[in-house]
Amino acid sequence: MKTFSPTDAALEGFRLTREKPRVLLAWSVANLVISVIMALALIAMFGPMLAELEAVNASSDDPSQALAMFEKLAPLYALVLPAGLIVTSVWIGAVYRAVLRPSDNRFWYLRLGGDELRLAVLMLIYVVLAIGFTFVLTLVAGLLSAGAFAIGGPVGTLLSVIIWLASVCVFVWVIVRLSLSGPATFAERHIRVFESWLLTKDVFWPLLGAYLLMLVLVIVVMALALVIYVTIAALTMGGDLSQIGKVFQPDTTSLTTYFTPAMLIYLVFGAFLGALQNALVFAPAAVAYRELHGPVEE
């Protein structure tokens, strides 16, 4: 039975960025360019409406007003969702390519082609499957929990808690078992929806350990990054922390009100951090697939 090192898989993102610093820099620049372009497009087309929606949410408890604004912003979602899907597939493909086809390093592993299209389609398939599975799992857990509550008393409450915890465990188990579908789709150049189920047989716990360790590392990195960003921004702006808070609720009425000094620092810093985060998050599954499947054809 083939296996892999959960620790090596979890740390692959760090290894990748340490050994390929130019790739990390290129990914950071690409991230920054994409962020700026999307911000320019959103402000130019929907800036005033986004500002109005923020004002409605802050000043009114009437959900009908917010709903009306969301309806006006329907074209925004029609633009952002496909763009987000494409950008995400490009980043996933870049990390998979760096791990599974390291010699194919043209354009710093960044492409937009068949590999990325297949990953995008796979993501859409899994969104549909996840919605359906979540509905069924919630329905079953709800019915069983209702039966447990009918028993009454502490025993019924305990059974209900156990049922909901079990449903969460089932959901996590399925996610982990299917987590290698992305690397399989990329490596084999065909959409592989359920091949991961066979690859992950008998390695659920190592995979779960790798993903949990990766999650802890990401949380630590994000926390440290937030401290560093706040420190840099505060020093740059003479200690005015109020400007930093506005980064998370920016004024989208115009380009000048949006691109404040704090926002510019945030975009540059966030571009680097986003590139690092992509490597940390997407690399473990690629390493696990490579070790469990065997050599990947480049």
Secondary structure as GFF3:
##gff-version 3
##sequence-region A 1 298
A	DSSP	alpha_helix	6	10	.	.	.	ID=ss1
A	DSSP	alpha_helix	12	19	.	.	.	ID=ss2
A	DSSP	alpha_helix	21	59	.	.	.	ID=ss3
A	DSSP	alpha_helix	63	72	.	.	.	ID=ss4
A	DSSP	alpha_helix	74	100	.	.	.	ID=ss5
A	DSSP	three_ten_helix	106	109	.	.	.	ID=ss6
A	DSSP	alpha_helix	114	151	.	.	.	ID=ss7
A	DSSP	alpha_helix	153	177	.	.	.	ID=ss8
A	DSSP	alpha_helix	181	188	.	.	.	ID=ss9
A	DSSP	alpha_helix	195	199	.	.	.	ID=ss10
A	DSSP	alpha_helix	204	236	.	.	.	ID=ss11
A	DSSP	alpha_helix	241	245	.	.	.	ID=ss12
A	DSSP	three_ten_helix	246	248	.	.	.	ID=ss13
A	DSSP	alpha_helix	255	258	.	.	.	ID=ss14
A	DSSP	alpha_helix	261	293	.	.	.	ID=ss15
###
